[in-house]
Amino acid sequence: MAASRSEELYKVLVSKGYEEGLCREIAYKYMNTDYTATRMLGYLYRMTQPRVEDLVDEMLAILSDRDQIIQKKEMEQAQAVINEIYRKGL
């Protein structure tokens, strides 16, 4: 089941006149979390009618940001384990 924000994103994309296949790909395949869908919705509410190229570029930027956040959290968790080993030893 799609996240509620992804469903909202799909509806907004379709209402702006984008091709339905592209709207499905963006909303349900790539922007399929509340975080990414909300970011894309914010972009669409700020921009009146972005070109398809700009829309895809923004999608890629959002996904890149998400990947950086995930990587940062993974590194923080790894550092916490290392710190625990330093404190308590192996």
Backbone torsions as a table, in degrees:
resi	resn	phi	psi	omega
1	MET	NA	135.7	-178.2
2	ALA	-74.4	148.1	175.5
3	ALA	-63.6	149.8	-177.5
4	SER	-60.9	-35.8	179.1
5	ARG	-69.3	-32.1	177.1
6	SER	-66.3	-38.8	177.1
7	GLU	-63.6	-43.8	177.5
8	GLU	-62.2	-41.9	178.7
9	LEU	-60.8	-44.6	179.1
10	TYR	-57.9	-46.7	-178.9
11	LYS	-63.1	-40.4	179.3
12	VAL	-66.4	-43.3	178.9
13	LEU	-61.0	-44.8	179.4
14	VAL	-63.8	-41.8	-179.0
15	SER	-65.0	-24.5	177.7
16	LYS	-85.4	-0.3	172.4
17	GLY	92.7	12.1	177.8
18	TYR	-76.7	153.8	-178.7
19	GLU	-61.4	136.5	-172.7
20	GLU	-60.7	-37.1	178.2
21	GLY	-61.6	-42.5	177.8
22	LEU	-64.8	-42.0	180.0
23	CYS	-61.2	-43.1	178.2
24	ARG	-63.1	-45.1	179.9
25	GLU	-59.2	-48.1	-177.5
26	ILE	-64.9	-51.6	-172.5
27	ALA	-71.9	-41.0	-170.7
28	TYR	-103.6	-22.0	-179.6
29	LYS	-98.4	-44.6	-173.9
30	TYR	-102.5	-44.1	-178.6
31	MET	-100.8	54.5	-170.6
32	ASN	-96.7	12.3	173.2
33	THR	-117.4	158.2	178.9
34	ASP	-59.5	-38.0	-179.3
35	TYR	-61.0	-53.2	-176.3
36	THR	-69.6	-40.0	179.6
37	ALA	-64.2	-40.5	178.9
38	THR	-64.0	-41.6	177.4
39	ARG	-61.5	-43.5	179.8
40	MET	-67.3	-38.8	177.1
41	LEU	-61.7	-41.0	176.9
42	GLY	-59.0	-42.4	177.5
43	TYR	-62.2	-45.6	-177.6
44	LEU	-67.1	-31.9	178.2
45	TYR	-74.2	-28.2	177.2
46	ARG	-79.6	-35.2	-177.5
47	MET	-100.7	130.3	-175.9
48	THR	-71.5	-50.4	-178.3
49	GLN	-149.9	75.8	-179.3
50	PRO	-67.8	148.9	175.0
51	ARG	-65.6	159.0	179.1
52	VAL	-57.8	-40.2	-179.5
53	GLU	-61.6	-41.6	179.5
54	ASP	-69.3	-36.5	177.7
55	LEU	-62.1	-47.0	179.4
56	VAL	-66.8	-38.9	178.0
57	ASP	-61.4	-43.0	178.1
58	GLU	-65.0	-40.0	177.4
59	MET	-59.0	-45.9	179.7
60	LEU	-64.2	-37.3	178.2
61	ALA	-65.6	-42.0	178.4
62	ILE	-63.2	-44.0	179.0
63	LEU	-64.5	-37.4	177.5
64	SER	-64.4	-44.0	176.9
65	ASP	-59.6	-44.3	179.8
66	ARG	-61.1	-43.4	179.6
67	ASP	-63.1	-38.1	178.0
68	GLN	-66.1	-39.2	178.4
69	ILE	-64.7	-43.9	178.4
70	ILE	-61.0	-45.3	-180.0
71	GLN	-62.5	-40.4	179.4
72	LYS	-63.1	-43.5	179.2
73	LYS	-63.7	-39.8	178.1
74	GLU	-64.2	-41.4	179.4
75	MET	-67.1	-38.4	177.5
76	GLU	-63.2	-40.8	178.8
77	GLN	-65.9	-42.2	177.8
78	ALA	-63.1	-40.9	179.2
79	GLN	-65.3	-36.6	178.0
80	ALA	-63.5	-39.8	177.8
81	VAL	-65.5	-43.7	178.5
82	ILE	-61.8	-43.5	178.8
83	ASN	-61.8	-38.9	178.0
84	GLU	-64.3	-40.8	177.1
85	ILE	-63.7	-41.2	177.3
86	TYR	-62.1	-39.6	-177.8
87	ARG	-72.5	-45.6	-173.2
88	LYS	-102.8	-15.8	-176.4
89	GLY	81.6	175.4	179.7
90	LEU	-77.0	NA	NA
